[in-house]
């Protein structure tokens, strides 16, 4: 099998002898061990910036002085070598039979030849197509907006900065469910950032694969904790050599999140919460091992389905939900199209049977929606679990967090 090295079209004239056979020393170690055990044989590179290609390759130089080590995310691993990173996505989609392996190779250095089933991508990437809005806050937090050249559809996007760049023609739209193959090819991307939900081959994903373009999949949506989902910021950072920035950003997020947990765990009289609303007659209730249920536990809120032994949603009918949560104090994550209590009853008058409706404790995560419909809860909310948790605490314990105002949620009156 011939390995393919995806190299930036912008750099083709800069890099020579890239495919020269080279024996590369392999390391499987943590950040701390690297600094102590290998300091005598591996030197620190003097590179002007993370975007520079290596002009003179030195096999004893560590080209990645900054490293990430996921603490909460369970879905990816990274093994650092002197000039490349071996990145493993352990469950790329639901019921995936195999891991996905990527080799991210520092520009201007030789690619390894002993990973026949891996996708090899030259880094740091300069031209990125993001096929999911959850990548966008990563790119913004990492200060890499100049690398973003394509997105799916502006109607799905909340970010004012990115929407403006689309309007200016700096960032191109390639389509959501039906991607425009010609547009994607014209973008000359280094990498396409995408995802898959299950084993079925959607037409959109087939389009991407048929283009023979480098595709990197993340699996943040499969994480069982809010911090685990947010830590995929570090995964995206690997493509930009942005580990230092990602570590700083995520450390602050995790610290704020854990500080909020400490404030709630000793509170008495925990309220009971209900989540979601029916879709086409089915109420997909977050199960006990889902990240949503973890949010409720971290906010010290009782959740009737917290003990269910599943990470996937539980398909229920309205009668089953009424049986378990009719007296719930709070109802959150309802249909984001609802703007008022009137909208709730317009869909089904039986929703008025819930105690939370009667006491006006119904909240939708639609406080930040762009004119064309892009909802920031599904964009930056994934990367800012501390703010989501603060919102939930404020809803459940109004006397707590006196300085906090609801950010993603709003009450339906």
SULNOR-V53275 format. One record per residue. N is the residue number from 0. RES is the residue in three letters. NEAR is the number of other ideal C-beta (glycine too) atoms within 8 Angstrom. Layout:
N_RES_NEAR, N_RES_NEAR
//
This chain:
0_UNK_4, 1_UNK_3, 2_UNK_10, 3_UNK_6, 4_UNK_11, 5_UNK_11, 6_UNK_11, 7_UNK_11, 8_UNK_7, 9_UNK_7, 10_UNK_12, 11_UNK_8, 12_UNK_4, 13_UNK_7, 14_UNK_10, 15_UNK_3, 16_UNK_5, 17_UNK_10, 18_UNK_7, 19_UNK_6, 20_UNK_6, 21_UNK_7, 22_UNK_4, 23_UNK_11, 24_UNK_7, 25_UNK_5, 26_UNK_10, 27_UNK_4, 28_UNK_8, 29_UNK_6, 30_UNK_7, 31_UNK_6, 32_UNK_9, 33_UNK_14, 34_UNK_7, 35_UNK_7, 36_UNK_6, 37_UNK_12, 38_UNK_7, 39_UNK_3, 40_UNK_5, 41_UNK_9, 42_UNK_7, 43_UNK_6, 44_UNK_10, 45_UNK_3, 46_UNK_8, 47_UNK_3, 48_UNK_5, 49_UNK_8, 50_UNK_5, 51_UNK_8, 52_UNK_8, 53_UNK_13, 54_UNK_4, 55_UNK_4, 56_UNK_10, 57_UNK_7, 58_UNK_9, 59_UNK_7, 60_UNK_12, 61_UNK_11, 62_UNK_11, 63_UNK_10, 64_UNK_7, 65_UNK_8, 66_UNK_10, 67_UNK_11, 68_UNK_7, 69_UNK_12, 70_UNK_6, 71_UNK_11, 72_UNK_14, 73_UNK_8, 74_UNK_13, 75_UNK_13, 76_UNK_7, 77_UNK_13, 78_UNK_10, 79_UNK_9, 80_UNK_12, 81_UNK_12, 82_UNK_13, 83_UNK_13, 84_UNK_12, 85_UNK_12, 86_UNK_14, 87_UNK_12, 88_UNK_14, 89_UNK_10, 90_UNK_10, 91_UNK_10, 92_UNK_13, 93_UNK_9, 94_UNK_6, 95_UNK_11, 96_UNK_3, 97_UNK_4, 98_UNK_9, 99_UNK_10, 100_UNK_12, 101_UNK_13, 102_UNK_15, 103_UNK_11, 104_UNK_15, 105_UNK_12, 106_UNK_15, 107_UNK_10, 108_UNK_11, 109_UNK_13, 110_UNK_12, 111_UNK_10, 112_UNK_6, 113_UNK_4, 114_UNK_11, 115_UNK_6, 116_UNK_5, 117_UNK_10, 118_UNK_12, 119_UNK_13, 120_UNK_16, 121_UNK_14, 122_UNK_13, 123_UNK_10, 124_UNK_13, 125_UNK_10, 126_UNK_14, 127_UNK_17, 128_UNK_14, 129_UNK_13, 130_UNK_12, 131_UNK_9, 132_UNK_13, 133_UNK_12, 134_UNK_12, 135_UNK_14, 136_UNK_13, 137_UNK_13, 138_UNK_14, 139_UNK_12, 140_UNK_11, 141_UNK_14, 142_UNK_7, 143_UNK_11, 144_UNK_10, 145_UNK_4, 146_UNK_11, 147_UNK_14, 148_UNK_10, 149_UNK_14, 150_UNK_17, 151_UNK_12, 152_UNK_9, 153_UNK_10, 154_UNK_7, 155_UNK_9, 156_UNK_15, 157_UNK_13, 158_UNK_13, 159_UNK_7, 160_UNK_8, 161_UNK_14, 162_UNK_13, 163_UNK_8, 164_UNK_11, 165_UNK_14, 166_UNK_6, 167_UNK_6, 168_UNK_6, 169_UNK_5, 170_UNK_11, 171_UNK_11, 172_UNK_11, 173_UNK_12, 174_UNK_10, 175_UNK_8, 176_UNK_6, 177_UNK_8, 178_UNK_13, 179_UNK_8, 180_UNK_9, 181_UNK_6, 182_UNK_13, 183_UNK_17, 184_UNK_9, 185_UNK_7, 186_UNK_12, 187_UNK_7, 188_UNK_13, 189_UNK_12, 190_UNK_14, 191_UNK_13, 192_UNK_12, 193_UNK_11, 194_UNK_10, 195_UNK_10, 196_UNK_7, 197_UNK_7, 198_UNK_7, 199_UNK_5, 200_UNK_6, 201_UNK_8, 202_UNK_8, 203_UNK_10, 204_UNK_10, 205_UNK_9, 206_UNK_12, 207_UNK_14, 208_UNK_8, 209_UNK_7, 210_UNK_9, 211_UNK_4, 212_UNK_10, 213_UNK_10, 214_UNK_10, 215_UNK_12, 216_UNK_11, 217_UNK_13, 218_UNK_15, 219_UNK_13, 220_UNK_8, 221_UNK_10, 222_UNK_15, 223_UNK_10, 224_UNK_9, 225_UNK_13, 226_UNK_11, 227_UNK_14, 228_UNK_14, 229_UNK_15, 230_UNK_15, 231_UNK_15, 232_UNK_14, 233_UNK_14, 234_UNK_13, 235_UNK_16, 236_UNK_15, 237_UNK_15, 238_UNK_13, 239_UNK_13, 240_UNK_11, 241_UNK_15, 242_UNK_13, 243_UNK_7, 244_UNK_11, 245_UNK_15, 246_UNK_11, 247_UNK_8, 248_UNK_11, 249_UNK_12, 250_UNK_8, 251_UNK_8, 252_UNK_14, 253_UNK_13, 254_UNK_8, 255_UNK_9, 256_UNK_14, 257_UNK_8, 258_UNK_8, 259_UNK_14, 260_UNK_10, 261_UNK_7, 262_UNK_10, 263_UNK_13, 264_UNK_7, 265_UNK_4, 266_UNK_10, 267_UNK_4, 268_UNK_4, 269_UNK_9, 270_UNK_10, 271_UNK_13, 272_UNK_14, 273_UNK_13, 274_UNK_11, 275_UNK_10, 276_UNK_10, 277_UNK_9, 278_UNK_7, 279_UNK_4, 280_UNK_5, 281_UNK_9, 282_UNK_13, 283_UNK_10, 284_UNK_12, 285_UNK_11, 286_UNK_14, 287_UNK_11, 288_UNK_9, 289_UNK_13, 290_UNK_11, 291_UNK_9, 292_UNK_14, 293_UNK_11, 294_UNK_13, 295_UNK_14, 296_UNK_10, 297_UNK_12, 298_UNK_12, 299_UNK_9, 300_UNK_13, 301_UNK_9, 302_UNK_12, 303_UNK_9, 304_UNK_12, 305_UNK_10, 306_UNK_5, 307_UNK_9, 308_UNK_6, 309_UNK_9, 310_UNK_7, 311_UNK_7, 312_UNK_8, 313_UNK_11, 314_UNK_7, 315_UNK_10, 316_UNK_8, 317_UNK_10, 318_UNK_6, 319_UNK_9, 320_UNK_12, 321_UNK_11, 322_UNK_6, 323_UNK_8, 324_UNK_10, 325_UNK_9, 326_UNK_6, 327_UNK_13, 328_UNK_11, 329_UNK_14, 330_UNK_13, 331_UNK_14, 332_UNK_9, 333_UNK_13, 334_UNK_8, 335_UNK_10, 336_UNK_6, 337_UNK_13, 338_UNK_7, 339_UNK_8, 340_UNK_10, 341_UNK_6, 342_UNK_12, 343_UNK_14, 344_UNK_10, 345_UNK_5, 346_UNK_9, 347_UNK_7, 348_UNK_5, 349_UNK_7, 350_UNK_11, 351_UNK_9, 352_UNK_7, 353_UNK_13, 354_UNK_9, 355_UNK_12, 356_UNK_14, 357_UNK_7, 358_UNK_7, 359_UNK_9, 360_UNK_11, 361_UNK_13, 362_UNK_15, 363_UNK_15, 364_UNK_12, 365_UNK_12, 366_UNK_10, 367_UNK_9, 368_UNK_10, 369_UNK_11, 370_UNK_3, 371_UNK_6, 372_UNK_8, 373_UNK_15, 374_UNK_13, 375_UNK_13, 376_UNK_11, 377_UNK_8, 378_UNK_15, 379_UNK_9, 380_UNK_13, 381_UNK_12, 382_UNK_12, 383_UNK_11, 384_UNK_15, 385_UNK_10, 386_UNK_10, 387_UNK_13, 388_UNK_15, 389_UNK_12, 390_UNK_13, 391_UNK_14, 392_UNK_15, 393_UNK_13, 394_UNK_12, 395_UNK_13, 396_UNK_10, 397_UNK_5, 398_UNK_4, 399_UNK_10, 400_UNK_9, 401_UNK_5, 402_UNK_3, 403_UNK_10, 404_UNK_4, 405_UNK_12, 406_UNK_10, 407_UNK_12, 408_UNK_13, 409_UNK_8, 410_UNK_9, 411_UNK_14, 412_UNK_5
//
